[in-house]
């Protein structure tokens, strides 16, 4: 399993799996992040679990292309999601001009960055994406997609879908 996926976050536990981990898995799946979140019961899978240095339980391990690296994130759903998004480079979703309306219609709060992703403004936007609760969805698109009433790029727009 670890070598089959580019990114795997494994949650090793002894008696009960972490509900925050399950919630994070659901959010990441909804966002289409290419990561496998695996729950490993160390009692039922002790031979497998013994292959890893587990200091305490529950413990999370991060694997990139089968190679174990440190998971340095928190244990709350939001912390797990944001850490994985940063680790996989998926803080914002790149979309085309034609996708802006469809993508921003689906969720209540959406932020769209219009412009070059090499600018300081985009880096700030990306930083905010990694620190914000999950009620926002972050997208980025080309400068040519800026709506006429917004002026010119770089620009950030908030799209909301509620009264």
N, C-alpha and C positions, 0 to 999 in steps of 0.2 A: 504494500500500500504506500509506503513512504517514497518509493522510487517511481511509482506510477503517476504521481501528481507533482507538478512543479512546486506547489506550496501546500504544506500540511501543518496544521496546528493540532497537536495531540494533547488531550486532557487526561492525565493519568489519575485515577482515583481508587479508593479502597472500598468504601461502603455505598456511597451515593454520588452520582454524577452532579456536577454543578449546574443549577438551573440557569445561571447567567450565561454559561457557555452555550447552552441550547438556544437561548434567546439571541445571542450573538450570531450563531450559525444561521438562524432564520433570517436575520437582517442581511447578512453577507450573501446568502443565497438570493434573496429578493433583489439585491443590488447587482447581482451577476458577477460577483468577484470570484475569480478562478482559484479557489482555495478549498481544500478538503479539511473539514473539522472532524476529528475522530475522538471518540470517547473510548478509553482503554481501562477496563476493569482489571486492576492488578491482581485481584484474587482469582478471577477466571482465566487470566492471561499472564500468569506469573513468569513463565519462561520468556515471553516476549518483553514484559516489563523489566525483567532483570538485565536486559541488554543495555539499559540506560541507567545512568547515575541519577537516581531519584533521591533527593535530600529529604523531602517531606511530601505528604499527600494531602490534598490534591496538588498536582504539579503539572504545568504546561510545558511542552517542548515544541520548538519551531523547527521545521525541516524545509530546506530549499533543495529541490532535486535530490532528495534522499539524504542530504547531509544535515546533521543536527547542528543547530545554532541556538543561541540563547533567546528565550522569550522573556522580554523585559517589561511587558505591559502589565496592566492591572487585572483585577478579577471581576469588575463590574462589566455588564454587557457593553456599555458605551466605550469603556477602556479597551476591551478586547477588539471590538469592531474598529475603532480608530487605529489601534496598533497594527492590525492586519492590513487595513487600507494603506497605511504608510509603508509597511513592509512589502506590499505587493505593487505599490505605485498606482493605486486606484482611488486617490482622494477625490478626484473629480473625473467625470466621464466626458470624453471628447465626443462631440456630436456635430453633425453637419447643419448648415443653415436650414435645410428642409425639415430637420428633426426638432428644431427648437420648440415649435408649438406643440407637437405631439408629446414630447418628453415633459414639458412643463405643465401640461394639462392633467397629468396622472397623479400628482402628489400635491398636498396643500401648500407647501412652501418650497420654492425652488430658487436658487441663485445661479445666474449664468454670467460667466466671464466672457467678454467679447474682446479678442485681441491676441497678441503674441504671448505665449506662455514663458518666454524668457525675460519678461519685465519684472520689475520690483513689485508692481501692483498684483501681478499674478501670484508671485511668491507669497504675498500677504493673504490673498484669496485662498490659496492652497493651505496655508497655515491655519486659517479660520476653519477650513473644511475638516482639518484633523482635530480640531478642538471643540467642535460644535455637537450638540445633541443631535440625535438621528431624525428629528422632525424636518430637517432641511435636506434637500438633495442638491448637489453641486455639479454643474456642467461647465464645460468650456467649449468655445467655438471660435471660428475665424473672425477677424476684424470686419470683414465684408458683410457679416450677418447683423451688425448693429442696426436696430430699428431706426428709421429716419427721425423719430421724435426724441431720440436719445443723444444725438450729436455724433461724436466720433469715438473710435477706440483709442486706448483701452477703456473699457467701461464694464460696470457690473450692474445687472438688473435683477430685481426681486420679482418673481412671478408668484402670485398667490391665488389659490383656488378655493375660496370660502368667503362667506359674507362677513 
